[in-house]
């Protein structure tokens, strides 16, 4: 049997903030982590809290 040459992908996990577009209002905001896609202003609205 031959050995597999597949390697685990490298993680590009930076702790730096990135400017993204909010999925609700489409304004640019500074995202502090990879999964943050809604700005703080939109998260504070009743529409966001009610789901």
C-alpha positions as a printed Julia matrix, in Angstrom:
51×3 Matrix{Float64}:
   0.0    0.0    0.0
   1.23   3.48  -0.78
   1.2    6.35   1.68
  -1.27   9.15   1.21
   0.21  12.49   0.18
  -2.79  14.5    1.32
  -2.07  17.05   4.01
  -4.32  18.84   6.44
  -5.09  22.34   5.1
  -3.34  25.22   6.8
  -5.53  27.48   8.88
  -5.38  31.14   8.03
  -6.71  32.32  11.35
  -5.73  35.92  11.88
  -6.8   37.88  14.9
  -6.87  41.1   12.88
 -10.14  42.85  12.17
 -11.42  42.99   8.6
 -13.79  45.43   6.92
 -16.9   43.59   5.73
 -20.38  44.47   4.47
 -23.3   43.93   6.82
 -25.75  41.36   5.46
 -28.71  43.44   6.65
 -27.93  47.09   5.85
 -25.02  46.52   3.39
 -22.91  49.21   5.14
 -19.24  48.58   5.74
 -18.19  47.75   9.3
 -15.12  46.44  11.06
 -15.6   42.74  11.75
 -13.6   41.48  14.73
 -13.87  37.76  13.86
 -14.47  35.54  10.86
 -18.15  34.78  11.49
 -19.28  38.32  12.24
 -21.42  39.39   9.28
 -24.0   41.68  10.93
 -22.93  45.11  12.22
 -23.53  46.16  15.82
 -26.1   48.76  14.77
 -28.27  46.11  13.06
 -27.85  43.67  15.94
 -29.33  46.27  18.28
 -32.57  46.56  16.27
 -35.83  44.88  17.21
 -35.92  43.09  13.84
 -32.66  41.28  14.63
 -33.69  40.37  18.18
 -37.07  39.0   17.08
 -35.47  36.82  14.43
